[in-house]
Amino acid sequence: MRWIRAAGRGLLVLVVVLTGYVASGARADDTATGGRGPLTLATAGDLTGYLGRLLEGWNRTHPDERVTLVELPDSADETRAQMATDLRGDQRGRFDVLNIDVNWTSEFAAAGWIRPLPRDRFPLGTFLPPVVDTATYDGRLYAVPYVTNAGLLLYRADILEREGLDPPRTWADLEEMAGTVAPKYGLDGYAGQFLPYEGLTVNAAEAVYSAGGTILGGEGERVTVDSAAAREGIGFLARGVREGWIPEEALTYKEEESKRAFQSGRLLFLRNWPYAYVGASAEGSPVAGRIGAVPLPGPDGPGTSVLGGSNLAVSSHARHPDSAARLITYLTSERVQRQVLTRGALPPVRAGLYEDPELVRRFPYLPTLRESVLTAAPRPKSARYDQVSLVVQAVVHDALTGRHTPEAAVRRLARELDAITR
Ligand code: GLC
């Protein structure tokens, strides 16, 4: 038996030696090839379940630079918190490439968590113009646009047709139809994403922007929210809950819950991102063939959507920065961007795809979406965006539950935002 133990010891030595060899080999490789090797890609919940398959294409052709997908929760705030925990500190974390929400670029860059990228390495000129700005901070490129997004109003076309009505263009139209037509059919009127998380910040900002207001001015250092427009915007949402044409249940909705309510035929109108329109139109959906999408309404005509989407960034501690950049080039190539739309139901950042006749035939909402993206308003660019958003969520939720009047909510918003930006 002694030989087994001896062999075991020998094996151990061999393993140690080999591990040391591989480790130093990898280090040598890093410098020799500019940092090529395996990667991890962290992303928020993949709501359409396409990204793993899409990365298989890369893994097949790049066996030495394989990427492992790490899927985080589908609430933007929880994803941000997990990424921040991973990136904070001097130690290398688990994540090399990060699919970050467009509004996190400033915070992550200012904190030194992600590294600046050379502009000439990526096809920035082929992207829709507003998305490139979300990837820059302090005049430098810190990420590469990957997916864009703009809110749309989904509606039950079958019901409006039966009533001889056009889809709403103004808040008054929406309120009227949500309040009177929906109950006639046993439906709830209108919902968006009203749980306190990033989605509520988005919905509140859209209401404020649509009424002509703003939340922060300049580069996010001036508080501009104390205005009649902000009161009107928050008042619109609060009135909906008070009058019942926004169901109370909507105060618990994120993207997925609100999509399910609409897709199962319980809602007349839904504010959501285009992926929800694609899902609700797909074969097997109870409302397939019976829905439409238009730009978000505002007080006197079309309103303003918030610019959504995500950018690909490279962690400052990335193990293989060259491979990280190569993966980003792959994911933003025209071929893969097309798959982002056809397989992921997500809006690509490549401008040309919105005018591709074959894609427009398959995704008839593309021209509306393009307009909505081009006219969408970005969220405030602030290195303290996370705190700004937390304040907006908390205060607006209190206005929706009736704890505050819209006037009091706007005053409190101004006060609390002032404390953050000061
Ligand atoms: C979507 C958008 C993103 C936004 C989030 C809010 O994922 O693309 O920008 O922050 O929804 O829930």
Residues whose N, C-alpha, C, O or C-beta is under 5 A from the ligand:
A	BS01	GLC	A76 D101 V102 N149 E198 G199 L307 G308 G309
